[in-house]
Amino acid sequence: MAEYSETSAIIISLIIGFILSFLFDNVFVLAFIGFLSTYMVSKEEKSYLVGIMTAMIFSTLNFAYGMVITPDIPERMLAQVRMDQINLILGFLATMVISGFLGFIGGFLAEKAYIVINRNK
């Protein structure tokens, strides 16, 4: 597989993650783009931190998209929903922790897979 710079690997993984989010659940997509971005990075920059960064960037974009596009819920429920800053911040922090963990899993697996594959060469 071709080796890319860290920025290029993250951007390519985000594009692929955006496409995959229409087909699969975001939990799988977060782990997969963490794996993909870590595996695509050049050998000198290869670290699970690349997977964490990619997953967190994807989750931030997904969170912002969810803030702009409102869900389709009945009007009587919509009247009771109001903006709450504490829940917004806690929800964002929980999203970042979960996406960081899933990005770590994907990045860690990519590091180990790279070591196993290139050990035989």
Phi and psi restraints in degrees (range 20) as a CNS / XPLOR table:
assign (resid 1 and name C) (resid 2 and name N)
       (resid 2 and name CA) (resid 2 and name C) 1.0 -68.5 20.0 2
assign (resid 2 and name N) (resid 2 and name CA)
       (resid 2 and name C) (resid 3 and name N) 1.0 145.7 20.0 2
assign (resid 2 and name C) (resid 3 and name N)
       (resid 3 and name CA) (resid 3 and name C) 1.0 -99.6 20.0 2
assign (resid 3 and name N) (resid 3 and name CA)
       (resid 3 and name C) (resid 4 and name N) 1.0 131.6 20.0 2
assign (resid 3 and name C) (resid 4 and name N)
       (resid 4 and name CA) (resid 4 and name C) 1.0 -115.2 20.0 2
assign (resid 4 and name N) (resid 4 and name CA)
       (resid 4 and name C) (resid 5 and name N) 1.0 166.3 20.0 2
assign (resid 4 and name C) (resid 5 and name N)
       (resid 5 and name CA) (resid 5 and name C) 1.0 -72.6 20.0 2
assign (resid 5 and name N) (resid 5 and name CA)
       (resid 5 and name C) (resid 6 and name N) 1.0 167.7 20.0 2
assign (resid 5 and name C) (resid 6 and name N)
       (resid 6 and name CA) (resid 6 and name C) 1.0 -61.4 20.0 2
assign (resid 6 and name N) (resid 6 and name CA)
       (resid 6 and name C) (resid 7 and name N) 1.0 -43.4 20.0 2
assign (resid 6 and name C) (resid 7 and name N)
       (resid 7 and name CA) (resid 7 and name C) 1.0 -65.4 20.0 2
assign (resid 7 and name N) (resid 7 and name CA)
       (resid 7 and name C) (resid 8 and name N) 1.0 -43.8 20.0 2
assign (resid 7 and name C) (resid 8 and name N)
       (resid 8 and name CA) (resid 8 and name C) 1.0 -64.1 20.0 2
assign (resid 8 and name N) (resid 8 and name CA)
       (resid 8 and name C) (resid 9 and name N) 1.0 -41.2 20.0 2
assign (resid 8 and name C) (resid 9 and name N)
       (resid 9 and name CA) (resid 9 and name C) 1.0 -63.7 20.0 2
assign (resid 9 and name N) (resid 9 and name CA)
       (resid 9 and name C) (resid 10 and name N) 1.0 -39.6 20.0 2
assign (resid 9 and name C) (resid 10 and name N)
       (resid 10 and name CA) (resid 10 and name C) 1.0 -66.7 20.0 2
assign (resid 10 and name N) (resid 10 and name CA)
       (resid 10 and name C) (resid 11 and name N) 1.0 -44.5 20.0 2
assign (resid 10 and name C) (resid 11 and name N)
       (resid 11 and name CA) (resid 11 and name C) 1.0 -64.9 20.0 2
assign (resid 11 and name N) (resid 11 and name CA)
       (resid 11 and name C) (resid 12 and name N) 1.0 -43.5 20.0 2
assign (resid 11 and name C) (resid 12 and name N)
       (resid 12 and name CA) (resid 12 and name C) 1.0 -62.5 20.0 2
assign (resid 12 and name N) (resid 12 and name CA)
       (resid 12 and name C) (resid 13 and name N) 1.0 -42.4 20.0 2
assign (resid 12 and name C) (resid 13 and name N)
       (resid 13 and name CA) (resid 13 and name C) 1.0 -65.9 20.0 2
assign (resid 13 and name N) (resid 13 and name CA)
       (resid 13 and name C) (resid 14 and name N) 1.0 -36.5 20.0 2
assign (resid 13 and name C) (resid 14 and name N)
       (resid 14 and name CA) (resid 14 and name C) 1.0 -65.8 20.0 2
assign (resid 14 and name N) (resid 14 and name CA)
       (resid 14 and name C) (resid 15 and name N) 1.0 -39.6 20.0 2
assign (resid 14 and name C) (resid 15 and name N)
       (resid 15 and name CA) (resid 15 and name C) 1.0 -64.7 20.0 2
assign (resid 15 and name N) (resid 15 and name CA)
       (resid 15 and name C) (resid 16 and name N) 1.0 -45.3 20.0 2
assign (resid 15 and name C) (resid 16 and name N)
       (resid 16 and name CA) (resid 16 and name C) 1.0 -65.2 20.0 2
assign (resid 16 and name N) (resid 16 and name CA)
       (resid 16 and name C) (resid 17 and name N) 1.0 -39.0 20.0 2
assign (resid 16 and name C) (resid 17 and name N)
       (resid 17 and name CA) (resid 17 and name C) 1.0 -63.5 20.0 2
assign (resid 17 and name N) (resid 17 and name CA)
       (resid 17 and name C) (resid 18 and name N) 1.0 -38.5 20.0 2
assign (resid 17 and name C) (resid 18 and name N)
       (resid 18 and name CA) (resid 18 and name C) 1.0 -62.6 20.0 2
assign (resid 18 and name N) (resid 18 and name CA)
       (resid 18 and name C) (resid 19 and name N) 1.0 -41.9 20.0 2
assign (resid 18 and name C) (resid 19 and name N)
       (resid 19 and name CA) (resid 19 and name C) 1.0 -67.6 20.0 2
assign (resid 19 and name N) (resid 19 and name CA)
       (resid 19 and name C) (resid 20 and name N) 1.0 -43.3 20.0 2
assign (resid 19 and name C) (resid 20 and name N)
       (resid 20 and name CA) (resid 20 and name C) 1.0 -69.7 20.0 2
assign (resid 20 and name N) (resid 20 and name CA)
       (resid 20 and name C) (resid 21 and name N) 1.0 -23.7 20.0 2
assign (resid 20 and name C) (resid 21 and name N)
       (resid 21 and name CA) (resid 21 and name C) 1.0 -67.3 20.0 2
assign (resid 21 and name N) (resid 21 and name CA)
       (resid 21 and name C) (resid 22 and name N) 1.0 -19.4 20.0 2
assign (resid 21 and name C) (resid 22 and name N)
       (resid 22 and name CA) (resid 22 and name C) 1.0 -77.5 20.0 2
assign (resid 22 and name N) (resid 22 and name CA)
       (resid 22 and name C) (resid 23 and name N) 1.0 -23.4 20.0 2
assign (resid 22 and name C) (resid 23 and name N)
       (resid 23 and name CA) (resid 23 and name C) 1.0 -100.1 20.0 2
assign (resid 23 and name N) (resid 23 and name CA)
       (resid 23 and name C) (resid 24 and name N) 1.0 -33.5 20.0 2
assign (resid 23 and name C) (resid 24 and name N)
       (resid 24 and name CA) (resid 24 and name C) 1.0 -127.2 20.0 2
assign (resid 24 and name N) (resid 24 and name CA)
       (resid 24 and name C) (resid 25 and name N) 1.0 170.7 20.0 2
assign (resid 24 and name C) (resid 25 and name N)
       (resid 25 and name CA) (resid 25 and name C) 1.0 -70.7 20.0 2
assign (resid 25 and name N) (resid 25 and name CA)
       (resid 25 and name C) (resid 26 and name N) 1.0 150.6 20.0 2
assign (resid 25 and name C) (resid 26 and name N)
       (resid 26 and name CA) (resid 26 and name C) 1.0 -67.0 20.0 2
assign (resid 26 and name N) (resid 26 and name CA)
       (resid 26 and name C) (resid 27 and name N) 1.0 -23.3 20.0 2
assign (resid 26 and name C) (resid 27 and name N)
       (resid 27 and name CA) (resid 27 and name C) 1.0 -63.2 20.0 2
assign (resid 27 and name N) (resid 27 and name CA)
       (resid 27 and name C) (resid 28 and name N) 1.0 -46.6 20.0 2
assign (resid 27 and name C) (resid 28 and name N)
       (resid 28 and name CA) (resid 28 and name C) 1.0 -64.7 20.0 2
assign (resid 28 and name N) (resid 28 and name CA)
       (resid 28 and name C) (resid 29 and name N) 1.0 -41.1 20.0 2
assign (resid 28 and name C) (resid 29 and name N)
       (resid 29 and name CA) (resid 29 and name C) 1.0 -63.7 20.0 2
assign (resid 29 and name N) (resid 29 and name CA)
       (resid 29 and name C) (resid 30 and name N) 1.0 -41.1 20.0 2
assign (resid 29 and name C) (resid 30 and name N)
       (resid 30 and name CA) (resid 30 and name C) 1.0 -62.4 20.0 2
assign (resid 30 and name N) (resid 30 and name CA)
       (resid 30 and name C) (resid 31 and name N) 1.0 -45.0 20.0 2
assign (resid 30 and name C) (resid 31 and name N)
       (resid 31 and name CA) (resid 31 and name C) 1.0 -67.1 20.0 2
assign (resid 31 and name N) (resid 31 and name CA)
       (resid 31 and name C) (resid 32 and name N) 1.0 -37.9 20.0 2
assign (resid 31 and name C) (resid 32 and name N)
       (resid 32 and name CA) (resid 32 and name C) 1.0 -68.7 20.0 2
assign (resid 32 and name N) (resid 32 and name CA)
       (resid 32 and name C) (resid 33 and name N) 1.0 -43.3 20.0 2
assign (resid 32 and name C) (resid 33 and name N)
       (resid 33 and name CA) (resid 33 and name C) 1.0 -71.3 20.0 2
assign (resid 33 and name N) (resid 33 and name CA)
       (resid 33 and name C) (resid 34 and name N) 1.0 -27.9 20.0 2
assign (resid 33 and name C) (resid 34 and name N)
       (resid 34 and name CA) (resid 34 and name C) 1.0 -64.3 20.0 2
assign (resid 34 and name N) (resid 34 and name CA)
       (resid 34 and name C) (resid 35 and name N) 1.0 -42.5 20.0 2
assign (resid 34 and name C) (resid 35 and name N)
       (resid 35 and name CA) (resid 35 and name C) 1.0 -65.0 20.0 2
assign (resid 35 and name N) (resid 35 and name CA)
       (resid 35 and name C) (resid 36 and name N) 1.0 -48.1 20.0 2
assign (resid 35 and name C) (resid 36 and name N)
       (resid 36 and name CA) (resid 36 and name C) 1.0 -63.7 20.0 2
assign (resid 36 and name N) (resid 36 and name CA)
       (resid 36 and name C) (resid 37 and name N) 1.0 -45.7 20.0 2
assign (resid 36 and name C) (resid 37 and name N)
       (resid 37 and name CA) (resid 37 and name C) 1.0 -67.3 20.0 2
assign (resid 37 and name N) (resid 37 and name CA)
       (resid 37 and name C) (resid 38 and name N) 1.0 -37.5 20.0 2
assign (resid 37 and name C) (resid 38 and name N)
       (resid 38 and name CA) (resid 38 and name C) 1.0 -68.8 20.0 2
assign (resid 38 and name N) (resid 38 and name CA)
       (resid 38 and name C) (resid 39 and name N) 1.0 -38.4 20.0 2
assign (resid 38 and name C) (resid 39 and name N)
       (resid 39 and name CA) (resid 39 and name C) 1.0 -71.6 20.0 2
assign (resid 39 and name N) (resid 39 and name CA)
       (resid 39 and name C) (resid 40 and name N) 1.0 -30.4 20.0 2
assign (resid 39 and name C) (resid 40 and name N)
       (resid 40 and name CA) (resid 40 and name C) 1.0 -81.1 20.0 2
assign (resid 40 and name N) (resid 40 and name CA)
       (resid 40 and name C) (resid 41 and name N) 1.0 -16.2 20.0 2
assign (resid 40 and name C) (resid 41 and name N)
       (resid 41 and name CA) (resid 41 and name C) 1.0 -71.8 20.0 2
assign (resid 41 and name N) (resid 41 and name CA)
       (resid 41 and name C) (resid 42 and name N) 1.0 150.7 20.0 2
assign (resid 41 and name C) (resid 42 and name N)
       (resid 42 and name CA) (resid 42 and name C) 1.0 -62.5 20.0 2
assign (resid 42 and name N) (resid 42 and name CA)
       (resid 42 and name C) (resid 43 and name N) 1.0 160.4 20.0 2
assign (resid 42 and name C) (resid 43 and name N)
       (resid 43 and name CA) (resid 43 and name C) 1.0 -59.1 20.0 2
assign (resid 43 and name N) (resid 43 and name CA)
       (resid 43 and name C) (resid 44 and name N) 1.0 -36.3 20.0 2
assign (resid 43 and name C) (resid 44 and name N)
       (resid 44 and name CA) (resid 44 and name C) 1.0 -70.3 20.0 2
assign (resid 44 and name N) (resid 44 and name CA)
       (resid 44 and name C) (resid 45 and name N) 1.0 -30.5 20.0 2
assign (resid 44 and name C) (resid 45 and name N)
       (resid 45 and name CA) (resid 45 and name C) 1.0 -99.8 20.0 2
assign (resid 45 and name N) (resid 45 and name CA)
       (resid 45 and name C) (resid 46 and name N) 1.0 0.9 20.0 2
assign (resid 45 and name C) (resid 46 and name N)
       (resid 46 and name CA) (resid 46 and name C) 1.0 -68.2 20.0 2
assign (resid 46 and name N) (resid 46 and name CA)
       (resid 46 and name C) (resid 47 and name N) 1.0 116.5 20.0 2
assign (resid 46 and name C) (resid 47 and name N)
       (resid 47 and name CA) (resid 47 and name C) 1.0 -156.5 20.0 2
assign (resid 47 and name N) (resid 47 and name CA)
       (resid 47 and name C) (resid 48 and name N) 1.0 153.5 20.0 2
assign (resid 47 and name C) (resid 48 and name N)
       (resid 48 and name CA) (resid 48 and name C) 1.0 -66.2 20.0 2
assign (resid 48 and name N) (resid 48 and name CA)
       (resid 48 and name C) (resid 49 and name N) 1.0 -17.2 20.0 2
assign (resid 48 and name C) (resid 49 and name N)
       (resid 49 and name CA) (resid 49 and name C) 1.0 -63.6 20.0 2
assign (resid 49 and name N) (resid 49 and name CA)
       (resid 49 and name C) (resid 50 and name N) 1.0 -28.5 20.0 2
assign (resid 49 and name C) (resid 50 and name N)
       (resid 50 and name CA) (resid 50 and name C) 1.0 -64.9 20.0 2
assign (resid 50 and name N) (resid 50 and name CA)
       (resid 50 and name C) (resid 51 and name N) 1.0 -41.6 20.0 2
assign (resid 50 and name C) (resid 51 and name N)
       (resid 51 and name CA) (resid 51 and name C) 1.0 -64.4 20.0 2
assign (resid 51 and name N) (resid 51 and name CA)
       (resid 51 and name C) (resid 52 and name N) 1.0 -38.9 20.0 2
assign (resid 51 and name C) (resid 52 and name N)
       (resid 52 and name CA) (resid 52 and name C) 1.0 -65.0 20.0 2
assign (resid 52 and name N) (resid 52 and name CA)
       (resid 52 and name C) (resid 53 and name N) 1.0 -45.2 20.0 2
assign (resid 52 and name C) (resid 53 and name N)
       (resid 53 and name CA) (resid 53 and name C) 1.0 -61.6 20.0 2
assign (resid 53 and name N) (resid 53 and name CA)
       (resid 53 and name C) (resid 54 and name N) 1.0 -42.9 20.0 2
assign (resid 53 and name C) (resid 54 and name N)
       (resid 54 and name CA) (resid 54 and name C) 1.0 -63.2 20.0 2
assign (resid 54 and name N) (resid 54 and name CA)
       (resid 54 and name C) (resid 55 and name N) 1.0 -45.7 20.0 2
assign (resid 54 and name C) (resid 55 and name N)
       (resid 55 and name CA) (resid 55 and name C) 1.0 -64.0 20.0 2
assign (resid 55 and name N) (resid 55 and name CA)
       (resid 55 and name C) (resid 56 and name N) 1.0 -38.5 20.0 2
assign (resid 55 and name C) (resid 56 and name N)
       (resid 56 and name CA) (resid 56 and name C) 1.0 -70.5 20.0 2
assign (resid 56 and name N) (resid 56 and name CA)
       (resid 56 and name C) (resid 57 and name N) 1.0 -37.6 20.0 2
assign (resid 56 and name C) (resid 57 and name N)
       (resid 57 and name CA) (resid 57 and name C) 1.0 -64.8 20.0 2
assign (resid 57 and name N) (resid 57 and name CA)
       (resid 57 and name C) (resid 58 and name N) 1.0 -43.4 20.0 2
assign (resid 57 and name C) (resid 58 and name N)
       (resid 58 and name CA) (resid 58 and name C) 1.0 -62.3 20.0 2
assign (resid 58 and name N) (resid 58 and name CA)
       (resid 58 and name C) (resid 59 and name N) 1.0 -42.0 20.0 2
assign (resid 58 and name C) (resid 59 and name N)
       (resid 59 and name CA) (resid 59 and name C) 1.0 -67.5 20.0 2
assign (resid 59 and name N) (resid 59 and name CA)
       (resid 59 and name C) (resid 60 and name N) 1.0 -36.3 20.0 2
assign (resid 59 and name C) (resid 60 and name N)
       (resid 60 and name CA) (resid 60 and name C) 1.0 -64.2 20.0 2
assign (resid 60 and name N) (resid 60 and name CA)
       (resid 60 and name C) (resid 61 and name N) 1.0 -43.6 20.0 2
assign (resid 60 and name C) (resid 61 and name N)
       (resid 61 and name CA) (resid 61 and name C) 1.0 -64.5 20.0 2
assign (resid 61 and name N) (resid 61 and name CA)
       (resid 61 and name C) (resid 62 and name N) 1.0 -40.3 20.0 2
assign (resid 61 and name C) (resid 62 and name N)
       (resid 62 and name CA) (resid 62 and name C) 1.0 -66.6 20.0 2
assign (resid 62 and name N) (resid 62 and name CA)
       (resid 62 and name C) (resid 63 and name N) 1.0 -39.0 20.0 2
assign (resid 62 and name C) (resid 63 and name N)
       (resid 63 and name CA) (resid 63 and name C) 1.0 -65.0 20.0 2
assign (resid 63 and name N) (resid 63 and name CA)
       (resid 63 and name C) (resid 64 and name N) 1.0 -43.5 20.0 2
assign (resid 63 and name C) (resid 64 and name N)
       (resid 64 and name CA) (resid 64 and name C) 1.0 -64.5 20.0 2
assign (resid 64 and name N) (resid 64 and name CA)
       (resid 64 and name C) (resid 65 and name N) 1.0 -39.1 20.0 2
assign (resid 64 and name C) (resid 65 and name N)
       (resid 65 and name CA) (resid 65 and name C) 1.0 -62.2 20.0 2
assign (resid 65 and name N) (resid 65 and name CA)
       (resid 65 and name C) (resid 66 and name N) 1.0 -41.7 20.0 2
assign (resid 65 and name C) (resid 66 and name N)
       (resid 66 and name CA) (resid 66 and name C) 1.0 -66.8 20.0 2
assign (resid 66 and name N) (resid 66 and name CA)
       (resid 66 and name C) (resid 67 and name N) 1.0 -26.7 20.0 2
assign (resid 66 and name C) (resid 67 and name N)
       (resid 67 and name CA) (resid 67 and name C) 1.0 -75.0 20.0 2
assign (resid 67 and name N) (resid 67 and name CA)
       (resid 67 and name C) (resid 68 and name N) 1.0 -33.0 20.0 2
assign (resid 67 and name C) (resid 68 and name N)
       (resid 68 and name CA) (resid 68 and name C) 1.0 -82.9 20.0 2
assign (resid 68 and name N) (resid 68 and name CA)
       (resid 68 and name C) (resid 69 and name N) 1.0 -45.6 20.0 2
assign (resid 68 and name C) (resid 69 and name N)
       (resid 69 and name CA) (resid 69 and name C) 1.0 -90.1 20.0 2
assign (resid 69 and name N) (resid 69 and name CA)
       (resid 69 and name C) (resid 70 and name N) 1.0 113.1 20.0 2
assign (resid 69 and name C) (resid 70 and name N)
       (resid 70 and name CA) (resid 70 and name C) 1.0 -79.9 20.0 2
assign (resid 70 and name N) (resid 70 and name CA)
       (resid 70 and name C) (resid 71 and name N) 1.0 149.0 20.0 2
assign (resid 70 and name C) (resid 71 and name N)
       (resid 71 and name CA) (resid 71 and name C) 1.0 -72.9 20.0 2
assign (resid 71 and name N) (resid 71 and name CA)
       (resid 71 and name C) (resid 72 and name N) 1.0 159.2 20.0 2
assign (resid 71 and name C) (resid 72 and name N)
       (resid 72 and name CA) (resid 72 and name C) 1.0 -91.8 20.0 2
assign (resid 72 and name N) (resid 72 and name CA)
       (resid 72 and name C) (resid 73 and name N) 1.0 93.5 20.0 2
assign (resid 72 and name C) (resid 73 and name N)
       (resid 73 and name CA) (resid 73 and name C) 1.0 -124.8 20.0 2
assign (resid 73 and name N) (resid 73 and name CA)
       (resid 73 and name C) (resid 74 and name N) 1.0 159.3 20.0 2
assign (resid 73 and name C) (resid 74 and name N)
       (resid 74 and name CA) (resid 74 and name C) 1.0 -61.0 20.0 2
assign (resid 74 and name N) (resid 74 and name CA)
       (resid 74 and name C) (resid 75 and name N) 1.0 153.0 20.0 2
assign (resid 74 and name C) (resid 75 and name N)
       (resid 75 and name CA) (resid 75 and name C) 1.0 -65.4 20.0 2
assign (resid 75 and name N) (resid 75 and name CA)
       (resid 75 and name C) (resid 76 and name N) 1.0 -33.8 20.0 2
assign (resid 75 and name C) (resid 76 and name N)
       (resid 76 and name CA) (resid 76 and name C) 1.0 -68.5 20.0 2
assign (resid 76 and name N) (resid 76 and name CA)
       (resid 76 and name C) (resid 77 and name N) 1.0 -29.9 20.0 2
assign (resid 76 and name C) (resid 77 and name N)
       (resid 77 and name CA) (resid 77 and name C) 1.0 -76.7 20.0 2
assign (resid 77 and name N) (resid 77 and name CA)
       (resid 77 and name C) (resid 78 and name N) 1.0 -36.9 20.0 2
assign (resid 77 and name C) (resid 78 and name N)
       (resid 78 and name CA) (resid 78 and name C) 1.0 -64.6 20.0 2
assign (resid 78 and name N) (resid 78 and name CA)
       (resid 78 and name C) (resid 79 and name N) 1.0 -31.2 20.0 2
assign (resid 78 and name C) (resid 79 and name N)
       (resid 79 and name CA) (resid 79 and name C) 1.0 -68.2 20.0 2
assign (resid 79 and name N) (resid 79 and name CA)
       (resid 79 and name C) (resid 80 and name N) 1.0 -26.2 20.0 2
assign (resid 79 and name C) (resid 80 and name N)
       (resid 80 and name CA) (resid 80 and name C) 1.0 -89.1 20.0 2
assign (resid 80 and name N) (resid 80 and name CA)
       (resid 80 and name C) (resid 81 and name N) 1.0 -12.3 20.0 2
assign (resid 80 and name C) (resid 81 and name N)
       (resid 81 and name CA) (resid 81 and name C) 1.0 -85.3 20.0 2
assign (resid 81 and name N) (resid 81 and name CA)
       (resid 81 and name C) (resid 82 and name N) 1.0 130.0 20.0 2
assign (resid 81 and name C) (resid 82 and name N)
       (resid 82 and name CA) (resid 82 and name C) 1.0 -136.9 20.0 2
assign (resid 82 and name N) (resid 82 and name CA)
       (resid 82 and name C) (resid 83 and name N) 1.0 163.3 20.0 2
assign (resid 82 and name C) (resid 83 and name N)
       (resid 83 and name CA) (resid 83 and name C) 1.0 -74.1 20.0 2
assign (resid 83 and name N) (resid 83 and name CA)
       (resid 83 and name C) (resid 84 and name N) 1.0 127.9 20.0 2
assign (resid 83 and name C) (resid 84 and name N)
       (resid 84 and name CA) (resid 84 and name C) 1.0 -129.6 20.0 2
assign (resid 84 and name N) (resid 84 and name CA)
       (resid 84 and name C) (resid 85 and name N) 1.0 115.0 20.0 2
assign (resid 84 and name C) (resid 85 and name N)
       (resid 85 and name CA) (resid 85 and name C) 1.0 -64.6 20.0 2
assign (resid 85 and name N) (resid 85 and name CA)
       (resid 85 and name C) (resid 86 and name N) 1.0 -38.1 20.0 2
assign (resid 85 and name C) (resid 86 and name N)
       (resid 86 and name CA) (resid 86 and name C) 1.0 -64.6 20.0 2
assign (resid 86 and name N) (resid 86 and name CA)
       (resid 86 and name C) (resid 87 and name N) 1.0 -47.1 20.0 2
assign (resid 86 and name C) (resid 87 and name N)
       (resid 87 and name CA) (resid 87 and name C) 1.0 -66.2 20.0 2
assign (resid 87 and name N) (resid 87 and name CA)
       (resid 87 and name C) (resid 88 and name N) 1.0 -34.0 20.0 2
assign (resid 87 and name C) (resid 88 and name N)
       (resid 88 and name CA) (resid 88 and name C) 1.0 -62.7 20.0 2
assign (resid 88 and name N) (resid 88 and name CA)
       (resid 88 and name C) (resid 89 and name N) 1.0 -47.7 20.0 2
assign (resid 88 and name C) (resid 89 and name N)
       (resid 89 and name CA) (resid 89 and name C) 1.0 -67.2 20.0 2
assign (resid 89 and name N) (resid 89 and name CA)
       (resid 89 and name C) (resid 90 and name N) 1.0 -44.6 20.0 2
assign (resid 89 and name C) (resid 90 and name N)
       (resid 90 and name CA) (resid 90 and name C) 1.0 -65.0 20.0 2
assign (resid 90 and name N) (resid 90 and name CA)
       (resid 90 and name C) (resid 91 and name N) 1.0 -38.3 20.0 2
assign (resid 90 and name C) (resid 91 and name N)
       (resid 91 and name CA) (resid 91 and name C) 1.0 -64.4 20.0 2
assign (resid 91 and name N) (resid 91 and name CA)
       (resid 91 and name C) (resid 92 and name N) 1.0 -40.7 20.0 2
assign (resid 91 and name C) (resid 92 and name N)
       (resid 92 and name CA) (resid 92 and name C) 1.0 -65.8 20.0 2
assign (resid 92 and name N) (resid 92 and name CA)
       (resid 92 and name C) (resid 93 and name N) 1.0 -43.3 20.0 2
assign (resid 92 and name C) (resid 93 and name N)
       (resid 93 and name CA) (resid 93 and name C) 1.0 -64.6 20.0 2
assign (resid 93 and name N) (resid 93 and name CA)
       (resid 93 and name C) (resid 94 and name N) 1.0 -41.1 20.0 2
assign (resid 93 and name C) (resid 94 and name N)
       (resid 94 and name CA) (resid 94 and name C) 1.0 -63.9 20.0 2
assign (resid 94 and name N) (resid 94 and name CA)
       (resid 94 and name C) (resid 95 and name N) 1.0 -39.4 20.0 2
assign (resid 94 and name C) (resid 95 and name N)
       (resid 95 and name CA) (resid 95 and name C) 1.0 -62.2 20.0 2
assign (resid 95 and name N) (resid 95 and name CA)
       (resid 95 and name C) (resid 96 and name N) 1.0 -41.9 20.0 2
assign (resid 95 and name C) (resid 96 and name N)
       (resid 96 and name CA) (resid 96 and name C) 1.0 -67.0 20.0 2
assign (resid 96 and name N) (resid 96 and name CA)
       (resid 96 and name C) (resid 97 and name N) 1.0 -39.5 20.0 2
assign (resid 96 and name C) (resid 97 and name N)
       (resid 97 and name CA) (resid 97 and name C) 1.0 -65.5 20.0 2
assign (resid 97 and name N) (resid 97 and name CA)
       (resid 97 and name C) (resid 98 and name N) 1.0 -46.3 20.0 2
assign (resid 97 and name C) (resid 98 and name N)
       (resid 98 and name CA) (resid 98 and name C) 1.0 -65.5 20.0 2
assign (resid 98 and name N) (resid 98 and name CA)
       (resid 98 and name C) (resid 99 and name N) 1.0 -43.9 20.0 2
assign (resid 98 and name C) (resid 99 and name N)
       (resid 99 and name CA) (resid 99 and name C) 1.0 -68.4 20.0 2
assign (resid 99 and name N) (resid 99 and name CA)
       (resid 99 and name C) (resid 100 and name N) 1.0 -35.8 20.0 2
assign (resid 99 and name C) (resid 100 and name N)
       (resid 100 and name CA) (resid 100 and name C) 1.0 -63.1 20.0 2
assign (resid 100 and name N) (resid 100 and name CA)
       (resid 100 and name C) (resid 101 and name N) 1.0 -40.3 20.0 2
assign (resid 100 and name C) (resid 101 and name N)
       (resid 101 and name CA) (resid 101 and name C) 1.0 -65.9 20.0 2
assign (resid 101 and name N) (resid 101 and name CA)
       (resid 101 and name C) (resid 102 and name N) 1.0 -43.7 20.0 2
assign (resid 101 and name C) (resid 102 and name N)
       (resid 102 and name CA) (resid 102 and name C) 1.0 -67.8 20.0 2
assign (resid 102 and name N) (resid 102 and name CA)
       (resid 102 and name C) (resid 103 and name N) 1.0 -37.4 20.0 2
assign (resid 102 and name C) (resid 103 and name N)
       (resid 103 and name CA) (resid 103 and name C) 1.0 -65.0 20.0 2
assign (resid 103 and name N) (resid 103 and name CA)
       (resid 103 and name C) (resid 104 and name N) 1.0 -36.3 20.0 2
assign (resid 103 and name C) (resid 104 and name N)
       (resid 104 and name CA) (resid 104 and name C) 1.0 -63.3 20.0 2
assign (resid 104 and name N) (resid 104 and name CA)
       (resid 104 and name C) (resid 105 and name N) 1.0 -44.2 20.0 2
assign (resid 104 and name C) (resid 105 and name N)
       (resid 105 and name CA) (resid 105 and name C) 1.0 -60.8 20.0 2
assign (resid 105 and name N) (resid 105 and name CA)
       (resid 105 and name C) (resid 106 and name N) 1.0 -47.7 20.0 2
assign (resid 105 and name C) (resid 106 and name N)
       (resid 106 and name CA) (resid 106 and name C) 1.0 -62.7 20.0 2
assign (resid 106 and name N) (resid 106 and name CA)
       (resid 106 and name C) (resid 107 and name N) 1.0 -44.3 20.0 2
assign (resid 106 and name C) (resid 107 and name N)
       (resid 107 and name CA) (resid 107 and name C) 1.0 -66.4 20.0 2
assign (resid 107 and name N) (resid 107 and name CA)
       (resid 107 and name C) (resid 108 and name N) 1.0 -39.6 20.0 2
assign (resid 107 and name C) (resid 108 and name N)
       (resid 108 and name CA) (resid 108 and name C) 1.0 -65.0 20.0 2
assign (resid 108 and name N) (resid 108 and name CA)
       (resid 108 and name C) (resid 109 and name N) 1.0 -43.0 20.0 2
assign (resid 108 and name C) (resid 109 and name N)
       (resid 109 and name CA) (resid 109 and name C) 1.0 -64.6 20.0 2
assign (resid 109 and name N) (resid 109 and name CA)
       (resid 109 and name C) (resid 110 and name N) 1.0 -36.1 20.0 2
assign (resid 109 and name C) (resid 110 and name N)
       (resid 110 and name CA) (resid 110 and name C) 1.0 -66.7 20.0 2
assign (resid 110 and name N) (resid 110 and name CA)
       (resid 110 and name C) (resid 111 and name N) 1.0 -40.4 20.0 2
assign (resid 110 and name C) (resid 111 and name N)
       (resid 111 and name CA) (resid 111 and name C) 1.0 -61.4 20.0 2
assign (resid 111 and name N) (resid 111 and name CA)
       (resid 111 and name C) (resid 112 and name N) 1.0 -47.1 20.0 2
assign (resid 111 and name C) (resid 112 and name N)
       (resid 112 and name CA) (resid 112 and name C) 1.0 -66.4 20.0 2
assign (resid 112 and name N) (resid 112 and name CA)
       (resid 112 and name C) (resid 113 and name N) 1.0 -38.9 20.0 2
assign (resid 112 and name C) (resid 113 and name N)
       (resid 113 and name CA) (resid 113 and name C) 1.0 -65.0 20.0 2
assign (resid 113 and name N) (resid 113 and name CA)
       (resid 113 and name C) (resid 114 and name N) 1.0 -39.5 20.0 2
assign (resid 113 and name C) (resid 114 and name N)
       (resid 114 and name CA) (resid 114 and name C) 1.0 -64.1 20.0 2
assign (resid 114 and name N) (resid 114 and name CA)
       (resid 114 and name C) (resid 115 and name N) 1.0 -40.6 20.0 2
assign (resid 114 and name C) (resid 115 and name N)
       (resid 115 and name CA) (resid 115 and name C) 1.0 -65.6 20.0 2
assign (resid 115 and name N) (resid 115 and name CA)
       (resid 115 and name C) (resid 116 and name N) 1.0 -44.7 20.0 2
assign (resid 115 and name C) (resid 116 and name N)
       (resid 116 and name CA) (resid 116 and name C) 1.0 -66.0 20.0 2
assign (resid 116 and name N) (resid 116 and name CA)
       (resid 116 and name C) (resid 117 and name N) 1.0 -42.6 20.0 2
assign (resid 116 and name C) (resid 117 and name N)
       (resid 117 and name CA) (resid 117 and name C) 1.0 -67.5 20.0 2
assign (resid 117 and name N) (resid 117 and name CA)
       (resid 117 and name C) (resid 118 and name N) 1.0 -41.6 20.0 2
assign (resid 117 and name C) (resid 118 and name N)
       (resid 118 and name CA) (resid 118 and name C) 1.0 -87.5 20.0 2
assign (resid 118 and name N) (resid 118 and name CA)
       (resid 118 and name C) (resid 119 and name N) 1.0 -5.5 20.0 2
assign (resid 118 and name C) (resid 119 and name N)
       (resid 119 and name CA) (resid 119 and name C) 1.0 -69.2 20.0 2
assign (resid 119 and name N) (resid 119 and name CA)
       (resid 119 and name C) (resid 120 and name N) 1.0 -34.0 20.0 2
assign (resid 119 and name C) (resid 120 and name N)
       (resid 120 and name CA) (resid 120 and name C) 1.0 -79.3 20.0 2
assign (resid 120 and name N) (resid 120 and name CA)
       (resid 120 and name C) (resid 121 and name N) 1.0 -13.0 20.0 2
